[in-house]
Amino acid sequence: MLYTVSRFFIILFGKIFFRLAARGKANIPKDGAFILASNHVSNLDPLMLGAACSRKLGYMSKEELFKNPLLAFWLRNVNAFPVKRQVHDVGAIREALKKLKGGEPLLMFPEGGRSLDGEFSDAQPGVGMLAMHTSVPILPAFIKGSKKAMAKGEHKIRFNKIVVIFGKKFYLDKNQTYEEAANYIKNEIIALGESA
């Protein structure tokens, strides 16, 4: 319930302040699990991707956000769970596997965090590992304009148009290593951005 209400207000916020638009929504699977893999340049990205996606998403959120009790309550009720970013977080991996095996879509950023300059850094192997262990498809997405709207380290919002582009889903080659799989996903996101 809170997810639906929150998404309604985030869509409203996105439309008013950023003229939020989405392309390729027909590519979003209507049922079943998938990993929504996107670039990440702003704190706005998870909100705008969730608003643009017609399916209810699960979110891996940095554990620091859960230190505020009120924010932690909201995050947990909008399908987010904490992840420790500097270590191999077994608990977060188990929760991600549980969601995917239960048929839920999961939003992931292959880089593991926000980019400082808007360019892709190395992809982390976790996204490849989760996809290969669950055999779910990858739905690539590219978000444009969010860095100008609110860059990393900034708290000021600029009225800049944000567009979310959804690509076509794909499956990973089982013969790849986790690192190769993660980089393949990263390259698909980059190609989607270049064609936008």
N, C-alpha and C positions, 0 to 999 in steps of 0.2 A: 504493500500500500504506500509506504513512504517513498519507495523507489518511483512509483508512478507519479505521485504528487511532486516530488523533487524534480523529476524529468520535465514535467509540465512547466515549472517555473524556470528551469534552466533553458528550455527551448525559448521561452518568452524573453529571458535575459539575453540569450544569443541573438535572437531576431532583432531586438530593439537596439542593442549596443554594437553588434558586429555583423548585422545583416546575414546571419548564419545561413549557409546553403549547403546542400548535400547532392553529390552526383554519384551515379552508379548504385542507387539504393536497391535496384532490382537484383543486384549481385549478392545481397545479404540472404543467406539461407533462411528459409521460413521455419525450419525446425532442426533439432539436433545441435550437438556441440560443434564449435569451431574456435580457433584462436584468431581474434582480431588483432593484427600486428600493424603498428603504425610508427611513424617518426614521432619525436617528442622534443619540443622546443619551448614549451610554456606550461605554467601551472593550469592554464585554461584547457589544455588538450584533453584530459580525461573527461571533463565536463562536456566539452563540445562534441567529442566522439560519442559519448553516451546519449547526448541529445539527438545526434544525427542518426544513430543506429536504431532501427525499429525493434530490435530484440533486447531483452533485459540482459545486461552484461555483468560478469563478475570482474572485480578489480583487485589487482595486487597494489597495495599502497604502502609507502615507506612507513616503517614502524613509528617514526618520530611524530607522525600526525595523530597517532592514537594516544599520545600522552595527555592531550586535552580531553577530559571526560565527555564534554558535550559533543565535540567533534568526533570522538571515538564512537559515541552512541549513534550519531548520524551515519558515519561511515559503515559501521556494521549492519545498519538497517537499509543501506542502499547496496548491499552485496559486495562490500569491500572487506579485505582481510590484510593484516600486516605482514610485511616482509622485511627482513634484515638484509640490507643491500651489500654489506661488506663481507659477509660470510655465506657459507653454504647453508641456507636456511631450510632444513629438512621439513619443519612444520609447515612452512609456506608452500613447499613443493607438494606435500601431501594434500593440503587444502586445494591447491590448483588441480591436482589429479582427480580429487573427489568431485570437483565441479564439472570438469570435462567429461569424466566417466558417467556423471549423472545427466549428461545431455545439455549442460549449460555453456553458453559462449563465454569466453574469457578475453579481456583486453590485456595485451602485453606490449611493452616497448622493448624491442630487441636490444637496444643499447643499454637498457637497465636504468636509465636516468635521462634527464634533460640535456640536450646539446647546448653548449655555450654560444657557438657561432652559427648554429643552424645546419652545419654539416654533420653527416653521419660519422660517429666514432665506431670502434669495433663492436660487433654484435656479441652479446653474451650467449654462451651455449645453452642456457636454461630454456629458452623458447624452442630450440631445436629438440632438446631432450623431451619436453612435455608433448610436443607434437608427435614425435616418433613413438613415444610410449603409449599414446592414446589413439594413434592413427586418425586423428581428427584433421579436417582440412584447415588450411590457413587462408584467411580473408585479409589481403593487404589493404591498407588504407593510408592515405597521405593527407595531412592537414596543412592547409596554406593560410597564411595571414595571422596565425596566433602569436608568432614571435613579435611582430610589429604591434599587436594588440596588447601584449604583456610579456616582455622578455624575461629570461631567467634573472632573478635578483631584484626585479622591479616590482613595486606594489601599485604603481600607477597604471590605470587602464586607458588605452587609446582606442578611439572609435575606428577600428580597422576591420574591413570585411574578412570573414573567416569562411573558408570553403573546405568541406571534408569530401574526399574522393574515395569511393570504394572500388577496388579492383575485382577481378574474378578470382574465385577460390581456387586453390591448388593443393595437391598432396606432395609430401616429401618422398624422395627416393630413400628407401630403407637401408641402402648400402652406404649412405653418407655418415660421417661422424657428426656429433652434435654441433661442433664448431662449423663444419661445412654447411649443415642444415641451417644454422642461424645466419650465416653469411648469405646463403641463397635467399632466405626470407628478406634480409636487409636489402639485397640487390633488387628484389621485386618491388619493394616499397620505393626505392630510389627511381626505378624505371617508371613507376606510376606517377611520381612527382614530376619527372622530366617530360612525360607525355601530357601533363595537365595544362 
